[in-house]
Amino acid sequence: VQLVESGGGLVQAGGSLRLSCVASGFTFDDYAIGWFRQAPGKEREGFSCISSNDDSAYYSDSVKGRFTISSDNAKNTVYLQMNSLKPEDTAVYYCAADIGPGSDYVCSALRSYRHYYGMGYWGKGTLVTVSS
């Protein structure tokens, strides 16, 4: 299983970016994928999650209304559309996945604890820098 993030870069405050998380090595029909970020000097935290078995996506309060997670099963890809970016959004962004029966548990876990790291597979991250 491999997850590869892309789409990071430098953007001014108020701007937008779209991150992609391309998954390979498993059938993209029973999964949960979460987005995490780690700012300099801070703990990695999960802020969004989507499951193939649940229509409702999760967003933390810090990104709700600004970020949108979506999936394209035909492309084995989960996207993160980020709008109205703020300097405090600067971080390395990671996607992480759990697959198979019961995988949607990880989204439920993230709703309760943003430092839940129980996903089985992680990408290497993409850097997002938001300038003021």
N, C-alpha and C positions, 0 to 999 in steps of 0.2 A: 504494500500500500504506500502510495506517495501522494503528498499534497504540496502543491507549488503555488505560492502567492505571487501576484504581480499587480502593478498599477500604482504603486507608491511613488512619491516624489515630493517636490517642493511646490507649495501653493500659498497664495496670500489668504489672510483671514477673510472669511466670507465666501471663499471659493469652494469648488467641488472636486472630488476625485471618485473614481470607481475602482475598487479593488476586486480582483478575481482570485478564486481558489479552485485550481483545477485538480481533480482527484483521479487517481488511476490505481489499478490493482484490485479493484473490487467492483461488484455490480452496484450501480448507483440507483438502487431502488429501496434500500432499507438502511437508513443512515441518519445520523444527526451531525450537523457541522456547526461549530461555534466560532465566533471571532473573539480574539483576545488582543490586548495591547499592553505594551510595557514601556512606560515613559522612563527617562533617565532617573535613576535613583529610587524608582518605585517598584512595587510588586506587579507582576503580570496580573491583569484582571480580565475577566470575561464580560462582554457587554452585549452580545447578540448571539442568538442561536436559532437554527431552523432544523426541523425534523421532517423526514419524508412521511411520517405517520401522523403529523399534527399540522393543521392549517395555520395555527397561531404561532407567529414568531415571537421571540423574546428580545426585548431591548432594555438596557439599564436606563435609569433616569437621566444619566449624563448624555445619552445620545438619542433618546426617544424624540421623535419629531424631526430629527435631522438626518438620521441614518436609516437606510432600508436594506434589509437582507432579502435575497431572492435566490432561486435555484433554477437551473436549466438542466434537467436530467438527461436530455439528449446530448449535452456537451459535457456531462460530468463536472459541472461547474457551479459553484456558489459565488454570488456577487455581493458586494457591499457598496452601495451607493452612499457617499458621504457628502452632504450639503451643509452649507453655512458653517464651514470649518472654523475652528477657533485655535489660537496658539496652544491651548491646553490639550488639544487633540494630538499634538506632536508625540509620536511614539513609534516603536516597531510593532507592526500589526501581524498577527499570526492567525491562521485558521487551524482548527483541530477537529478531528472526526472520531466518531465511534460508529461501528457498523454492526448490522445483524439484529436479531430479535432483542428487544429491550434497549436498543440504542437511544431511543427518545428520552430515556431516563436522564441523560446528561444535560438536556435542555432544562428539565425540571430542577436538576441540581444547581444549575447556574442561576436559575431564578431565585434560589434560596441563598446562594453563596457565590459571589463573583470570583472568588479565588479557588473555585473547584477546578482541579486539573486532571480529572479522571478520564479524559478522552484518550483513546488508545493510540492515536496517530496525530502527529504535528508537522506543520510546515516549518520552513526555516525563517519565515518572516519577510516583510517588506517595510521599508522605512517611509513614514509620512512625516513631513515637516511643514508646519503651518507658520508662516511669518506674520508678524503684526504690522 
